[in-house]
C-alpha cells in the first residue's frame, strides 16, 4: 500500500491575495532576513499589497516572533520603529540603510501603540 502524498491546502481567505504569495516560496527569504536591503525590498512589496491591514493585524495578534508582516518589521511580537546594521553606527547614515516607511493602516494605529519598539 502506498502512503498518501501530503498536499498543501490553498489559502481561502485574504492570504490568497497577498503580494508575497508567489506559490513557490521564492520570496520568503526577503521577509525573514537580517539584511537591511532584503528587509527594504520586502517592505516595498508590502506597500503595494491589497491585504496589508489583515496581514499586520494577524501578525500582531499571533505575536509573530520576527519578520516583515503588513509592511512592518516585527521582532518578538512588536513593531520595530527602526533597525540598523550590527556594530558601531556610522556618523553619517548610509542611504542604502534607510528602510522605507510604510504607514500603519488607520484602523490599526490605536491598537499598535504599545506594540512598537526599537532595535
N, C-alpha and C positions, 0 to 999 in steps of 0.2 A: 504494500500500500504506500503510495506517495504522500509525502507531507504536504499540507496546504501551503501555498506560497502566500506570505503576508502581503496585504495590499495597503496602500496608503490612501486614506479617505480624503477626498477633495473637500476643502472647507465650504460650508454652506452660507456662512454669514459674511460680515464685512471683510474678513480675511481674504476672500476670493478676489476682492477688488484692489488689494494692496499693491502699490507700485513696486515693492521689494519682492513680490512673489513672481519669480520667473519660472517656476516649475522644476528647476534643476538645482537650486540652492547655490548657484554661482555667485550670488551677491552676499551670502551670509557672512563671509569674512570681513566685509566692509562694516557691517553693523555690530560686530563683536571684536573690533580691532583696538589696539592701543595706539596705533599710529594716527597722528592728527590729520594727515591727508586722507586716510581712509574714513575717519570719522566725519570729516568735512564733506566727502563725497556721499556718504550715507545720509547726512542731514539734507543735502541738496536733493536727493531722491525723495526724501520725506516731504520736502517743501512742495513738491508737485503732486503729492499723493491725495486722492479723494477721501481717504479714510484716516486721516491724521488724528482726528479727535478720538474716535473709539480705540485706536491703537495706543495712544498715550494714556487714556483713561484706564484701559485694561492693564497696561504695564504698571501703573501706579497702584492699582487695586491688588494686583498679584505680588507687589513688592519685588519686581524683577531685580535680580542681582546686578546686572550690568548690560550695557549695550545701548544702541540708539533705537529709541521707540518713539513714534509720533513726533519725530523731529527734534527730540531732546536726548541728551546724553544722560544715562541713568547709571548710578552706582549705589548698590545696597538699597534699592527701592526709592532713592531720592534723585531729583533732577540736579545735575551739576551746573552751577552757574557759569563755570569756566574750567578749562583744563589746559595744562601746559606740559611741555616736554619734561622728561626726567632731568635731574641735575640743576645746576645753577641757571636761573633765568638770564637771558641776555639783557644788556642795558637798553637796547632798542629792540622792541618786539619784531620778530620776523613776519613779513606779510603772509607767508605760506602757513604760519602757525595760527592765524586768525580763523576761528571756526565761524561759519555762517550763523547768524542769529535767526532762528525760526520762532516766530511768536507763538506763545501758548494760546490755544483756542480760548476765546472769550468765556465760554461756558465752564471751562476747567480752571480758570485763573483763581477763583476763590478757593477751590479745593486743593490747589497745589502750593499754596503759600508756605506751609510748613514742610513741604516735600522738596525744598530747594536747598542745596548745599554747595560747597566748593571743593575742588581738589587740585 
